[in-house]
Amino acid sequence: MPAWRVPSPTPNTYTRLITADQARKLHALLEERGFTFEKKDYTIFAAKRDQVNVAVYEKGPKILVQGKGLADFVEFILEPEILGVAELGYEEVTKPEMYTPHFGIDESGKGDFFGPLVIAGVYTDSDVARRLVAAGVQDSKAITSDARIRALADTVRATSGVEWDVVSMGPERYNHLYGEAGNLNRLLAWGHSTVIENLLKKRPDCPRALSDQFAHESVLKKALGPGGRAIRLDQRTKGESDVAVAAASILARERFIDWMDVASKKLGISLPRGATSVKPAAHQLIKARGADFLPRVCKMHFKTAREVLGLPPLEKPISKWVRRK
């Protein structure tokens, strides 16, 4: 190991986006190495051998590695033979800003027809970041198990030094605020700014907030109150590669799936996630509860809402946005 390598705890899971060509090369390599292949939902392939489990998911594609042999597999097989990089164990060298004090902000439910929009934030510093990486905290979109989301959310909240905040907008409130904001980016900016200001009450010394790219920085700056305008705002694509943003994504996802589970049980109708295959459930709700009930469980600016209500599409929404002072 090079003398300048920064030791870090071995994570429980490893995930990374790969190309389709890399997925094909990895499949051939695992065959050569005697891995046993198995079928798993939503994967291109899954394989295991000894103390390593490897799955390559269709969405991405994205690789997930788990097991006690994770570190050796990534360091001596995956990185040199497939990825052509050396990253595992070098995070504090390759991603130094991830280990500096900052807030990570992320949301869940933005693309879901049913359910709330949830925005969460997590404060981390170097010690907290190391603990979360070692615990296997990663982007919630790479996790297919609700039980795993909830377990990791408990881990995030229990980690010493973490500060966190969650803002949840149920469908009724979401629809009202969307009508005032006029578009999703302004509504996201309001939610992000609220979380940042709440976290600043707990950590007023935090110098920076990081989120996934969703709008021009000026939109978020305008939404922040006077107390938050001094903080540095960073946005970037794939923001969830930062462990603070990943932790926030897990807290937001937990609140979203909890709301969906509770609402489904109360209604006696399973509310589907996402924005496809939602019309049967919407028609079922309208039949059981009436058309006026729909805004209580879904986001009414989705074109699906007008379609299930038999209304023509809107050419241009008319709304107003009240800026915060």
Residue pairs with C-beta under 8 A, 6 or more apart in sequence:
1 89
4 93
5 89
5 90
5 93
6 89
6 90
6 91
6 92
6 93
7 89
8 89
8 91
8 92
8 130
8 133
8 134
9 130
9 131
9 133
9 134
10 70
10 71
10 134
11 70
11 133
11 134
11 135
11 136
12 66
12 70
12 134
12 135
12 136
13 64
13 65
13 66
13 70
13 136
13 138
14 63
14 64
14 65
14 66
14 70
14 74
14 88
15 62
15 63
15 64
15 65
15 138
15 139
15 142
16 62
16 63
16 83
17 60
17 61
17 62
17 238
18 26
18 56
18 60
18 61
18 62
18 63
18 82
18 83
19 61
20 61
22 61
22 82
22 83
23 44
23 45
23 56
23 61
23 63
25 81
25 82
26 54
26 56
26 63
26 78
26 82
27 44
27 45
27 47
27 56
29 77
29 81
29 82
30 37
30 47
30 49
30 54
31 37
33 49
33 77
34 49
35 47
35 48
35 49
35 54
36 47
36 48
36 49
37 45
37 46
37 47
38 46
38 47
38 48
39 46
40 46
40 55
41 144
42 57
42 58
42 59
42 144
43 55
43 56
43 57
43 58
44 56
44 57
44 58
44 61
45 55
45 56
46 53
46 54
46 55
46 56
47 53
47 54
47 55
48 54
48 67
50 69
51 67
51 68
51 69
52 65
52 66
52 67
52 68
52 69
52 70
52 73
53 65
53 66
53 67
54 63
54 64
54 65
54 73
55 63
55 64
56 62
56 63
56 64
57 63
57 64
57 142
57 144
59 141
62 142
63 78
64 142
65 73
65 74
65 78
67 73
71 88
71 89
74 88
75 86
75 88
75 89
79 85
79 86
79 87
79 88
80 86
87 94
91 98
91 99
91 133
92 98
92 99
92 126
95 241
95 242
97 242
98 129
98 242
98 243
98 244
99 125
99 126
99 129
99 130
100 125
100 126
100 208
101 123
101 124
101 125
101 203
101 205
101 206
101 207
101 208
102 123
102 124
102 206
102 207
102 208
102 209
102 210
102 244
103 121
103 122
103 123
103 195
103 196
103 199
103 203
103 206
103 208
103 209
103 210
103 244
104 121
104 122
104 124
104 209
104 210
104 211
104 239
104 242
104 243
104 244
104 245
104 246
104 247
104 248
105 119
105 120
105 121
105 192
105 195
105 196
105 209
105 210
105 211
105 245
105 248
106 119
106 120
106 140
106 211
106 212
106 239
106 240
106 245
106 246
106 248
106 249
106 252
107 117
107 118
107 119
107 120
107 188
107 191
107 192
107 249
107 252
108 117
108 118
108 120
108 140
108 249
108 252
108 253
108 255
108 256
109 115
109 116
109 117
109 118
109 252
109 256
110 117
110 184
110 188
111 274
111 275
112 256
112 273
112 274
112 275
112 299
113 274
113 275
113 278
113 282
113 298
113 299
113 302
113 304
113 305
114 171
114 260
114 263
114 271
114 272
114 273
114 278
114 281
114 297
114 298
114 299
115 171
115 256
115 259
115 260
115 263
115 271
115 273
115 297
115 298
116 168
116 169
116 170
116 171
116 174
116 255
116 256
116 259
117 168
117 169
117 174
117 187
117 188
117 191
117 299
118 166
118 167
118 168
118 169
118 252
118 253
118 255
118 256
118 259
119 166
119 167
119 168
119 188
119 191
119 192
119 194
119 195
119 252
120 164
120 165
120 166
120 167
120 195
120 248
120 249
120 251
120 252
120 255
121 164
121 165
121 166
121 192
121 195
121 196
121 198
121 199
121 209
121 248
122 156
122 162
122 163
122 164
122 244
122 245
122 247
122 248
122 251
123 162
123 163
123 164
123 199
123 202
123 203
123 206
123 244
124 132
124 161
124 162
124 243
124 244
124 247
125 161
127 160
127 161
128 159
128 160
128 161
128 162
129 243
129 244
131 159
131 160
131 161
132 155
132 156
132 159
132 162
132 243
132 244
132 246
132 247
133 243
135 152
135 155
135 159
136 152
137 152
137 155
137 156
137 243
137 246
137 247
137 250
138 240
138 246
139 240
139 241
139 245
139 246
139 249
140 149
140 240
140 246
140 249
140 250
140 252
140 253
141 240
141 249
143 149
143 152
143 250
143 253
146 257
149 250
149 253
149 254
149 257
150 254
152 250
153 250
153 251
153 253
153 254
156 162
156 164
156 247
156 250
156 251
157 164
157 251
162 247
163 199
163 202
163 203
164 199
164 247
164 248
164 251
165 195
165 198
165 199
165 202
166 195
166 251
166 252
166 255
167 191
167 194
167 195
167 198
168 255
168 259
169 177
169 191
170 259
171 295
171 296
171 297
171 298
171 299
171 300
172 295
172 296
174 187
174 299
175 295
175 299
175 300
175 301
177 187
177 190
178 184
178 187
178 299
178 300
178 301
178 319
179 319
180 319
180 320
180 321
180 322
181 187
181 190
181 319
181 321
182 317
182 319
182 320
182 321
184 301
185 214
185 215
185 219
186 215
186 219
186 223
186 321
188 214
188 215
189 215
189 219
189 220
189 222
189 223
190 223
190 324
192 211
192 220
192 223
193 220
193 223
193 224
193 225
193 228
193 324
196 209
196 224
196 228
196 231
197 224
197 225
197 227
197 228
199 206
199 209
200 206
200 227
200 228
200 231
206 231
207 231
207 232
208 231
208 232
208 233
208 234
209 231
209 232
209 233
209 234
210 234
210 235
210 236
210 239
210 242
210 244
210 245
211 233
211 234
211 235
211 239
211 245
212 235
212 236
212 237
212 238
212 239
212 240
212 245
213 235
213 236
213 237
213 239
214 235
215 235
217 233
217 235
220 233
220 235
221 229
221 233
222 323
223 323
223 324
224 231
225 324
239 245
240 246
240 249
260 271
260 273
263 271
263 297
264 270
264 271
267 285
267 288
267 289
267 297
269 281
269 284
269 285
269 288
270 281
271 281
271 297
272 278
272 281
275 302
275 304
278 298
278 304
279 304
279 307
279 308
282 294
282 298
282 304
282 305
282 308
283 308
285 293
285 294
285 297
286 293
286 294
286 308
286 309
291 309
294 300
294 305
294 308
294 309
298 304
298 305
299 305
301 317
303 313
306 312
306 313
306 314
